[in-house]
């Protein structure tokens, strides 16, 4: 049994609402789907999202990495040698974590399909439902308070408020969300590197004094400013979650050693796939560090893989898996669905999906 081919598919899927952060504004998901085909005709899928402002990965760059470097490495190999194939993928090129993540996930998906089990079961779990938060973007046609009320009415219990685009208005946004959402709803903030360290401390303290009761604050400062991240963490009572500051194991070790954050957001497209993501979760757990699993703006391929990881390994806080909820239409057939604040994984082999014929 061999891997016969590694294909790439460029996909664009529109969002039902613009997704706006301190870093960018998106009206669609621009992504690369990687398909690995075995000699029995089975296919496994993975995803390399294009997020210039975060990972720096482009569709063209990821596609070139997959077709020029990773495909020759895999074709002709036994798809059941999962550990060896993932290790070879991880070491084949410098950087390009997003492309490597797509191949890593596709290999896992193919392996699960060959065994006839869901991806979560391959990873060691049996859960089919995992919770998710939902994001309130930095701009919304119905206003942040209206969006908060709508999401709570739909059953979401954890709201992630995008801040940092305009620090002068952030405190008012936070107050509006808390007033609209009610006391039973958990509120977390994501500044996407949009604050200075002093702004972060000032806004977080003021929000808490105003009764915001924040669950956590994600990446308040520039990803390179580990000292600034530590400075904020030392001066506020709200847990600080590192996102863009942590891509791989070396980054997490640096954050742990400097005690720069209380928690870490593990994303497949940042770290290189499911294999390294499991290492990051285990490392964080070993150092009593909180965890969530998140995604970029991705299709059900990438979100399904992240949700399967959560179903198997768990996290200490509700994960951030709402990306596919934003899609106006899906580029795949099958895969995950949303039921209020839960991601529901299919009870079918692998990710349980295939590419749409369109």
C-alpha positions as CSV (number, residue, x, y, z in Angstrom):
1,X,0.0,0.0,0.0
2,X,1.4,3.4,-1.0
3,X,0.7,7.1,-1.2
4,X,-0.1,7.6,-4.9
5,X,-0.5,11.4,-5.1
6,X,-0.6,14.6,-3.1
7,X,-3.0,17.2,-4.6
8,X,-3.7,20.8,-3.8
9,X,-7.0,22.7,-4.3
10,X,-7.3,26.5,-3.9
11,X,-10.6,27.3,-2.2
12,X,-12.5,30.6,-1.6
13,X,-15.6,30.5,0.7
14,X,-17.5,33.7,1.5
15,X,-18.4,34.7,5.1
16,X,-21.9,35.7,6.1
17,X,-20.5,38.7,8.1
18,X,-17.1,40.5,7.7
19,X,-14.5,39.3,10.2
20,X,-12.6,42.3,11.6
21,X,-9.7,42.3,14.0
22,X,-6.9,44.7,15.0
23,X,-4.8,43.0,12.2
24,X,-7.2,42.6,9.3
25,X,-10.6,42.6,7.7
26,X,-11.8,39.4,5.9
27,X,-15.0,38.8,3.9
28,X,-14.0,35.3,2.8
29,X,-11.8,32.4,3.7
30,X,-8.9,32.0,1.3
31,X,-7.4,28.6,1.8
32,X,-5.5,25.7,0.3
33,X,-6.9,22.2,0.8
34,X,-4.3,19.4,0.5
35,X,-5.5,15.9,-0.5
36,X,-3.4,12.8,-0.1
37,X,-4.5,9.8,-2.1
38,X,-3.5,6.2,-1.4
39,X,-3.4,3.3,-3.8
40,X,-6.9,2.2,-2.8
41,X,-8.3,5.5,-3.9
42,X,-8.9,6.8,-0.4
43,X,-8.2,10.5,0.3
44,X,-7.2,12.4,3.4
45,X,-7.6,16.1,3.6
46,X,-5.8,19.0,5.4
47,X,-5.8,22.7,5.2
48,X,-3.4,25.6,4.8
49,X,-5.2,28.9,5.4
50,X,-3.9,32.1,3.9
51,X,-3.4,34.6,6.8
52,X,-0.8,37.1,5.7
53,X,-1.0,39.2,8.8
54,X,-0.5,36.3,11.3
55,X,1.4,33.4,9.8
56,X,2.7,35.1,6.7
57,X,1.5,32.1,4.7
58,X,0.1,32.6,1.3
59,X,-1.8,30.2,-1.0
60,X,1.1,30.3,-3.5
61,X,3.8,29.7,-0.9
62,X,2.0,26.9,0.7
63,X,1.2,25.3,-2.6
64,X,4.8,25.6,-3.8
65,X,6.0,24.0,-0.5
66,X,3.5,21.1,-0.8
67,X,4.0,20.4,-4.5
68,X,7.8,21.0,-4.7
69,X,9.1,19.7,-1.4
70,X,6.5,17.6,0.5
71,X,4.8,15.7,-2.3
72,X,8.1,14.1,-3.5
73,X,8.8,13.1,0.1
74,X,5.5,11.3,0.5
75,X,4.6,9.6,-2.9
76,X,5.5,5.9,-2.8
77,X,5.6,5.8,1.0
78,X,3.4,3.6,3.1
79,X,0.5,5.7,4.5
80,X,0.4,3.6,7.6
81,X,3.8,4.9,8.7
82,X,2.1,7.9,10.2
83,X,4.7,8.9,12.8
84,X,7.6,8.6,10.4
85,X,5.7,10.5,7.7
86,X,4.8,13.3,10.1
87,X,8.3,13.5,11.3
88,X,9.7,13.6,7.8
89,X,7.2,16.4,6.9
90,X,8.2,18.4,9.9
91,X,11.9,18.3,9.1
92,X,11.6,18.7,5.3
93,X,11.8,22.5,5.1
94,X,12.4,25.4,7.3
95,X,9.3,27.4,8.4
96,X,6.2,26.8,6.2
97,X,4.3,25.5,9.3
98,X,1.0,26.1,7.6
99,X,1.8,24.0,4.6
100,X,3.3,21.3,6.9
101,X,0.1,21.4,9.0
102,X,-2.1,20.7,6.0
103,X,0.0,17.7,5.1
104,X,0.2,16.5,8.7
105,X,-3.6,16.7,9.1
106,X,-4.2,15.0,5.7
107,X,-1.9,12.1,6.7
108,X,-3.9,11.7,10.0
109,X,-7.2,11.9,8.1
110,X,-6.1,9.3,5.6
111,X,-4.9,7.0,8.4
112,X,-8.2,7.3,10.3
113,X,-10.1,6.6,7.1
114,X,-8.0,3.5,6.4
115,X,-8.8,2.2,9.9
116,X,-12.5,3.1,9.5
117,X,-12.5,5.4,12.6
118,X,-13.2,9.1,13.2
119,X,-10.1,11.3,13.5
120,X,-10.8,11.9,17.2
121,X,-10.7,8.2,17.9
122,X,-7.4,7.9,16.0
123,X,-6.1,10.6,18.3
124,X,-7.3,8.7,21.4
125,X,-10.7,10.2,22.2
126,X,-14.4,9.2,21.7
127,X,-16.2,12.5,22.2
128,X,-18.2,13.8,19.2
129,X,-19.2,17.2,20.7
130,X,-16.8,19.9,21.9
131,X,-17.7,23.4,23.1
132,X,-16.7,26.6,21.3
133,X,-16.8,30.3,22.0
134,X,-18.0,32.7,19.3
135,X,-16.3,35.9,18.2
136,X,-17.7,39.5,18.3
137,X,-15.6,41.2,15.7
138,X,-14.1,44.7,15.8
139,X,-16.9,45.9,13.6
140,X,-20.4,44.6,13.3
141,X,-23.4,46.0,11.4
142,X,-25.8,45.6,14.3
143,X,-23.3,46.9,16.8
144,X,-21.3,45.0,19.4
145,X,-24.2,45.0,22.0
146,X,-26.6,43.7,19.3
147,X,-24.2,41.0,18.3
148,X,-23.7,39.9,21.9
149,X,-27.5,39.6,22.5
150,X,-27.9,37.7,19.2
151,X,-25.1,35.2,20.0
152,X,-26.4,34.6,23.6
153,X,-29.9,34.0,22.2
154,X,-28.4,31.4,19.8
155,X,-27.0,29.5,22.8
156,X,-23.4,30.7,23.0
157,X,-22.1,31.0,26.6
158,X,-18.6,32.3,25.9
159,X,-18.1,35.5,23.8
160,X,-14.7,36.5,22.5
161,X,-14.6,40.2,22.0
162,X,-12.1,41.6,19.4
163,X,-10.4,44.7,20.7
164,X,-7.2,46.5,19.9
165,X,-8.2,48.1,16.6
166,X,-9.0,51.4,18.5
167,X,-7.8,51.3,22.1
168,X,-9.7,54.6,22.8
169,X,-13.1,52.8,22.4
170,X,-12.2,49.4,23.7
171,X,-13.4,50.0,27.3
172,X,-16.8,51.2,26.0
173,X,-17.1,48.1,23.8
174,X,-16.3,45.8,26.7
175,X,-18.9,47.5,29.0
176,X,-21.5,47.3,26.2
177,X,-20.9,43.6,25.7
178,X,-21.2,42.8,29.4
179,X,-24.4,44.8,29.8
180,X,-25.9,43.1,26.7
181,X,-24.7,39.5,27.5
182,X,-25.7,39.3,31.1
183,X,-23.8,38.0,34.1
184,X,-24.0,34.3,33.2
185,X,-22.0,34.7,30.0
186,X,-18.3,34.4,30.0
187,X,-16.4,37.2,28.2
188,X,-12.9,37.0,26.9
189,X,-10.9,39.6,25.0
190,X,-8.6,39.2,22.0
191,X,-6.4,42.3,21.3
192,X,-4.5,40.6,18.4
193,X,-1.4,42.5,19.5
194,X,-3.2,45.8,19.2
195,X,-2.2,47.3,22.6
196,X,1.0,48.5,24.2
197,X,1.8,47.0,27.5
198,X,0.7,50.1,29.4
199,X,-2.6,50.3,27.4
200,X,-3.2,46.6,28.2
201,X,-2.9,47.1,31.9
202,X,-4.9,50.2,31.9
203,X,-7.8,48.8,29.9
204,X,-7.9,45.4,31.7
205,X,-7.9,47.0,35.1
206,X,-10.6,49.6,34.1
207,X,-12.7,46.8,32.6
208,X,-12.5,44.8,35.8
209,X,-13.3,47.8,37.9
210,X,-16.4,48.4,35.7
211,X,-17.6,44.9,36.5
212,X,-16.6,43.2,33.2
213,X,-15.6,40.0,35.0
214,X,-13.2,38.9,32.2
215,X,-12.4,35.3,31.8
216,X,-9.0,35.9,30.0
217,X,-7.2,38.3,27.6
218,X,-5.6,37.0,24.5
219,X,-2.3,38.3,23.0
220,X,-2.5,41.9,24.3
221,X,0.9,43.1,22.9
222,X,3.1,42.5,19.9
223,X,4.1,38.9,19.5
224,X,7.8,39.7,19.7
225,X,7.4,41.6,23.0
226,X,7.8,38.7,25.4
227,X,9.0,41.1,28.1
228,X,5.9,43.3,27.6
229,X,3.7,40.2,27.7
230,X,5.3,39.2,31.0
231,X,4.9,42.8,32.3
232,X,1.2,42.7,31.6
233,X,0.8,39.2,33.1
234,X,2.5,40.4,36.3
235,X,0.2,43.4,36.7
236,X,-3.3,42.1,36.2
237,X,-5.4,39.4,37.8
238,X,-7.1,38.3,34.6
239,X,-5.3,35.3,33.0
240,X,-3.2,36.3,29.9
241,X,-3.3,33.9,26.9
242,X,-0.4,33.8,24.5
243,X,-1.4,33.3,20.9
244,X,0.8,34.9,18.2
245,X,3.8,34.7,20.6
246,X,3.8,30.9,20.4
247,X,4.2,29.0,17.2
248,X,6.2,26.0,18.2
249,X,7.9,24.3,21.2
250,X,10.8,26.7,21.4
251,X,8.4,29.6,21.7
252,X,6.4,28.0,24.4
253,X,9.5,27.1,26.3
254,X,10.5,30.8,26.2
255,X,7.1,31.9,27.5
256,X,7.2,29.3,30.2
257,X,10.7,30.2,31.4
258,X,9.9,33.9,31.5
259,X,6.5,33.3,33.0
260,X,5.2,35.7,30.3
261,X,1.6,34.2,30.1
262,X,-0.8,32.1,32.1
263,X,-2.2,30.2,29.1
264,X,-1.4,29.3,25.5
265,X,-3.6,29.1,22.3
266,X,-2.5,26.1,20.2
267,X,-3.3,26.4,16.5
268,X,-2.4,23.7,13.9
269,X,-1.6,26.3,11.2
270,X,1.0,27.9,13.6
271,X,2.7,24.9,15.0
272,X,2.7,22.5,12.0
273,X,-0.2,20.1,12.6
274,X,-1.6,17.6,15.0
275,X,1.6,15.9,16.0
276,X,3.3,19.1,17.2
277,X,0.1,20.4,18.7
278,X,-0.2,17.4,21.0
279,X,3.4,18.1,22.1
280,X,2.5,21.7,22.9
281,X,-0.6,20.7,24.9
282,X,1.4,18.2,26.9
283,X,4.2,20.7,27.6
284,X,1.7,23.3,28.8
285,X,0.0,20.8,31.0
286,X,3.4,19.7,32.5
287,X,4.0,23.3,33.5
288,X,0.5,23.9,34.9
289,X,-0.2,26.3,32.1
290,X,-3.8,26.8,30.8
291,X,-4.7,25.8,27.3
292,X,-7.2,26.3,24.5
293,X,-7.1,25.1,20.9
294,X,-8.0,27.7,18.2
295,X,-7.9,28.1,14.5
296,X,-7.4,30.7,11.8
297,X,-10.3,31.6,9.6
298,X,-10.6,28.1,8.1
299,X,-13.0,25.7,6.5
300,X,-14.5,22.6,8.2
301,X,-11.3,20.8,7.2
302,X,-9.0,22.7,9.5
303,X,-11.7,23.3,12.2
304,X,-12.7,19.7,12.2
305,X,-9.0,18.6,12.8
306,X,-8.7,21.1,15.7
307,X,-12.0,20.0,17.2
308,X,-10.9,16.3,16.9
309,X,-7.8,17.3,18.8
310,X,-9.9,18.8,21.5
311,X,-12.2,15.7,21.6
312,X,-9.1,13.6,22.2
313,X,-6.9,15.7,24.4
314,X,-9.1,18.4,26.0
315,X,-8.3,21.9,27.0
316,X,-8.5,23.8,30.3
317,X,-10.8,26.5,28.8
318,X,-13.5,26.5,26.1
319,X,-11.7,26.3,22.8
320,X,-12.0,28.8,19.9
321,X,-13.5,26.8,17.1
322,X,-16.1,29.1,15.6
323,X,-14.3,29.8,12.3
324,X,-16.4,27.5,10.1
325,X,-19.6,29.0,11.7
326,X,-18.8,32.2,9.8
327,X,-19.1,30.6,6.4
328,X,-22.0,31.6,4.2
329,X,-21.5,28.3,2.3
330,X,-19.1,25.4,2.8
331,X,-16.5,24.3,0.3
332,X,-16.9,20.7,1.5
333,X,-19.6,18.1,1.7
334,X,-20.1,16.6,5.2
335,X,-17.8,17.2,8.1
336,X,-18.6,19.1,11.3
337,X,-21.8,20.9,12.1
338,X,-22.7,23.5,14.8
339,X,-25.4,23.0,17.4
340,X,-25.6,26.2,19.4
341,X,-22.3,26.5,21.3
342,X,-21.1,23.0,20.3
343,X,-19.1,21.6,17.4
344,X,-20.6,18.3,16.4
345,X,-18.1,15.9,14.8
346,X,-19.4,13.3,12.3
347,X,-19.4,9.6,13.3
348,X,-17.7,8.6,10.1
349,X,-14.1,7.8,9.2
350,X,-11.5,10.6,9.4
351,X,-12.9,14.1,9.1
352,X,-16.0,12.7,7.4
353,X,-15.9,15.0,4.5
354,X,-15.0,15.4,0.9
355,X,-14.5,18.4,-1.4
356,X,-17.6,20.0,-3.0
357,X,-17.9,19.3,-6.7
358,X,-18.3,23.0,-7.3
